[in-house]
Amino acid sequence: MSSNHESTKTRRELVQQAGVLGLGAAASLVLPRGARAATRNAPELKIGVIGSGGRGTGAAVQALRADANTVLWSVGDLFAERIASSLEGIAGELGEEAPKRVQVPEARQFSGFDAYKKVLESGVDLVILTTPPGFRALHFKAAVDASKHVFLEKPVAVDGPGLRMVIEAAAAAKQKNLAVVCGFCWRYNAGMRATFAQVNGGAIGDLVSVHTTYHTGTLQKRPRQASWSDMEFQVRNWWHFTWLSGDHIVEQAVHSIDRLAWATGDRKPVRATCLGGRAARSGPEHGNAFDHFAVVYEYEDGLRAFHSCRQIDGCPSDNTDYLYGTKGSCTVNGWTPTYDVLDRAGNKLWKFEGEIRDMYQVEHDEMFASIRRGTPTWDGERMVQGTLMSIMGRMAAYTGQTIGYQQALESKESLLPERLEFGELAMPPVAIPGQTKFA
């Protein structure tokens, strides 16, 4: 990360600051006494992790903190060495509880492209899906088919076929009464919840304009090692390859696009037009991802909402939502954080002053509590919309065309390679707006 990230507190930065184990400050939270007492005598829930990098490690700790009668039962990852470091980190966080809470012998440690299947077959009740997003739709469908509760990171897919798979699986999960909680973490932030309730309740009047930003620096890249195949090289640099990440408008800026949707009352835009390209990226480690996007979403009532994102070093950072209405305005910044509602003259009408618990922990607290109540949380529709809006923005930028919401969903372009195995894999081309075709 570049130095202009030092003041921010995003999930990724907490993970990177903690190193490969991914144990940010949130992971050290303890379970509230009331929650611990309420679950002590409840049936044990076995947790499986699919994707044991930084995010999977942190999510595993948060899941164990959320419910006293849970155990980590199995772990799967493409790379075996990451499982060992993950388990070491989780045990370190749990301290004296580790022998009881971490029950993952070598027989339940799985590596390779089929590791997800083995985790699902290991006897778990709930799985945490934290692999690169390109695998997420496939893994989510398999988890629901196996009747498991699911925590899955955002975004939930990287292309139209993947999204359609997720929609079908999410509907099946709802029918089976399975929990589906997605890592759109700001939806679990008390300050954001209260602020967007104000906006959606008319505090600033009818929306006139929405502009959300995610301006940051370039993510890490890993030079190719002689022993790596084409596939391994791309997976180890997954942030920079569209088939794995969806590009940064889908993988990272999806948070800000989800908040754009939140501000509009989760209405679906009709179409999107987007500018984007590569101004500062070079070298094979940067794959085929763009480094900047600027998208306009159009709605049936004429509203236009705007989002811009950038991953370029040496530029100012910003992760702010600028909301304007007929009666006033609202500025939302989770990095600072600020949550202010102003009238048209700039006078403060409302400011959130309550307690804000760690939103990453709240995701798991609420998920496990809902399972214990017998009314599992289901984020299905919302997680699809945020992901789809990001994908349609990328499609519009890559092609240079205006792309409709339904058109993006019905796209036949599948980014996943035909064969998931270590070996040769051609470097995907960089899109050229006006030449790259919509499929």
C-alpha angles and dihedrals in degrees: 000000000000122000093255088074096064096102097047128094106202121153092250093051093050087053095047094045088056092051128227093335090064094214105152126182090274092064092068093062115120126222113263112254094242093052092046092052092046094054102035093095097032121111113282116258118209116215127207125193122209107191112028102196123115097299094045091049093050093045091050091055091047091050091051091048091050097063128028096212100056132105133194101241109172141002132202131187138158089243120051095207091062091058092058094049092045094053091047091053095047091050090049091054094048095047114181091005092062100092090055099039102039109061103163112132119182089266089067097045110097131185135183135054092302095050091107091062092052093049090052090050094048098085101265124154097202134024132205112214110204106145120121108297094250089075097041102092092050092048094044093053091049091050093051091044086055090050096242128151108244139212107185128179123236135292099048096202142358102219145024098268090050092050092050089052090051093049091053093046093046090054090051090049091053091050090050091048092241124156114246113184120172127203097247083130098181088067085066095049113107094214093051092045093053094043096049089046086059092049095044089046093059101259091141095031124236113351114257100171140002123192122176126182140198106181114165143131134282117289121236120285129199122219113233117265121215092242095054121102120216090264094050092047091054095044092049088053094039096143089069100048119080096212089058103034106019086235121285095287086064102033102039112008090049085092091063093042089052089054089049087056090046091054091055093051091260093292116165116244118231097221145348135219118193140183118205146142148136115290101155109015122105139153131053094278088067090062115190101315124127120234100215140030135179115188134185118204117201123204132201093252092054098261114145118203124191136209130180129183134176138181103193126129122236095031130109116272124229134170103171136136113218110196123183128187141171092266103034147315142269130208118198123188120166094185094061093020113234128156110177133161114199135184120235091271091056097255116145112251098172140001129184110241103163130111117286113204119198104286094210089059093043090058090062096036091057094042095054092041090054092051091050090051091052092240103099118203113249119198094172104123096037096049091051094051095050091048094045093050089054093047093050089052091053092046090052091050095046094049099032088229134116107257126202124225094241091039090058092048092051094047113133095206109118113192096190114105115249091240123040103205139107111272140070118358122167117239105255114239124249111251118248114207111234092023105051108084129223112242 
